[in-house]
Amino acid sequence: MIKFHHYAMEVEEIEKVITFYKTCLGFEEEIDKVEFEGEKIVFLKLGGFRMELIQRPNSQRIPDQIHLCFETDHLETIIDRLSNFGMTKIEGPFELENNLRTVFYRGPAFEILEFLEKIETKKSMSINHGHTDFKNNS
C-alpha cells in the first residue's frame, strides 16, 4: 500500500516561511528543526497534510512553480487573513463551473497558494404539494 506522506519545498528563509504557515494558516511543527549536511529541515502539519521545508546553506535557489491548494469552508475569512498578513493576491476569487470558488496568492517562499471553497448550489424551486389546509373543528 502506498499513501501520501509529505510535500517538500526548498525555501530561502525558513523562519519566515514557518512563521507564515503557523501564524496565518494554523500549521503546527511536527518535529523540531533538524540540520542534516548543512540543510535546515522542519516538518509542518495541518490535519492529515504534512509539509517539509528545506533551507540549503548559501544556495541561490531559483523559485519553482510550486502550487499548494487548501480547501476551506470560509474563503472570505482566509482572504481577509491573508490580506492582513500582507500577502500578494495573484488572481481571483473566481467562481468556477464545478461549484468551486478559488483565489490564488504568492506565498513567502514564492510558492503559489490556492484556496478553494465548495459552493452550495441554491436552486430556487417552487413546489406545490396540492394539499388542503385542514382545520380541526372540534
C-alpha positions in Angstrom: 0.0 0.0 0.0 1.3 3.5 -0.9 -0.1 6.6 0.7 1.0 10.2 0.6 3.5 11.2 3.3 4.6 14.8 2.7 5.2 17.6 0.3 8.7 19.1 0.3 9.6 22.7 -0.6 13.0 24.4 -0.7 12.9 27.9 0.9 15.4 30.7 1.3 14.3 32.0 4.7 13.0 29.0 6.7 12.0 31.0 9.8 9.9 33.5 7.7 8.1 30.6 6.0 7.5 28.7 9.3 6.0 31.9 10.8 3.6 32.4 7.9 2.3 28.8 7.8 1.9 28.6 11.6 0.6 32.1 12.3 -1.6 32.7 9.2 -2.7 29.2 8.2 -2.6 27.3 11.5 0.1 24.7 10.8 2.0 23.1 13.7 5.6 22.0 13.8 5.5 18.2 13.7 9.1 17.8 14.8 11.8 20.3 15.9 14.1 21.7 13.2 17.0 19.4 12.3 20.2 20.0 10.5 21.5 17.4 8.0 24.6 18.0 5.9 24.2 21.8 6.4 20.5 21.9 5.5 17.9 23.1 7.9 14.8 20.9 7.8 11.4 21.2 9.5 8.1 19.3 9.1 4.8 21.3 9.4 1.5 19.6 9.7 -2.1 20.7 9.2 -4.7 17.9 9.7 -3.5 15.0 7.6 -1.3 17.2 5.4 2.5 17.2 6.1 4.9 19.6 4.5 8.8 19.5 4.7 10.6 22.8 4.5 14.3 22.7 3.5 16.8 25.6 3.6 20.1 24.8 1.9 23.3 26.6 3.0 24.1 29.6 0.9 22.1 28.3 -2.0 20.8 30.6 -4.8 17.5 28.8 -5.1 15.5 29.6 -8.3 11.8 29.8 -7.3 9.9 26.9 -8.7 6.3 26.9 -9.7 5.2 25.2 -6.5 1.4 25.1 -6.2 -0.3 24.2 -2.9 -4.1 24.1 -2.7 -6.1 24.2 0.5 -9.8 23.7 0.9 -11.8 25.9 3.3 -15.4 26.4 4.3 -14.8 30.1 4.7 -12.9 31.6 1.8 -13.7 35.2 2.7 -12.1 34.7 6.2 -9.0 33.3 4.5 -8.8 36.2 2.1 -9.1 38.7 5.0 -6.4 36.8 7.0 -4.0 36.8 4.0 -4.7 40.5 3.3 -4.0 41.3 7.0 -0.8 39.3 6.8 0.3 41.4 3.7 0.3 38.5 1.2 0.1 39.3 -2.5 -3.0 38.2 -4.3 -2.2 36.8 -7.8 -5.8 36.4 -9.1 -9.3 35.7 -8.0 -11.5 35.0 -6.4 -13.3 33.2 -9.2 -16.4 31.1 -9.3 -15.9 28.0 -11.4 -18.4 25.9 -13.3 -17.7 22.9 -11.0 -19.2 24.8 -8.0 -15.9 26.0 -6.5 -14.7 29.5 -5.6 -10.9 29.9 -5.7 -8.3 32.5 -5.1 -4.5 32.5 -5.7 -1.8 34.2 -3.6 2.0 34.3 -3.8 3.5 32.7 -0.7 6.5 33.7 1.3 8.8 31.2 -0.5 7.5 32.3 -3.9 5.1 29.4 -4.0 1.6 29.7 -5.4 -1.1 29.2 -2.7 -4.6 28.3 -3.9 -7.6 28.4 -1.6 -10.9 27.0 -2.6 -14.4 26.7 -1.2 -17.2 24.5 -2.4 -20.3 26.5 -3.3 -23.6 25.1 -2.2 -26.0 25.1 -5.2 -29.1 27.0 -4.4 -31.9 26.1 -6.7 -35.0 28.1 -6.4 -37.8 25.6 -6.6 -41.4 26.3 -6.2 -43.1 23.1 -5.2 -46.9 22.9 -5.0 -47.8 19.9 -2.8 -51.5 20.2 -3.7 -52.6 19.7 -0.2 -55.7 21.1 1.6 -55.3 23.1 4.8 -57.4 21.1 7.3 -58.8 22.8 10.3 -59.8 21.0 13.5 -63.5 22.0 14.2 -63.9 20.2 17.5 
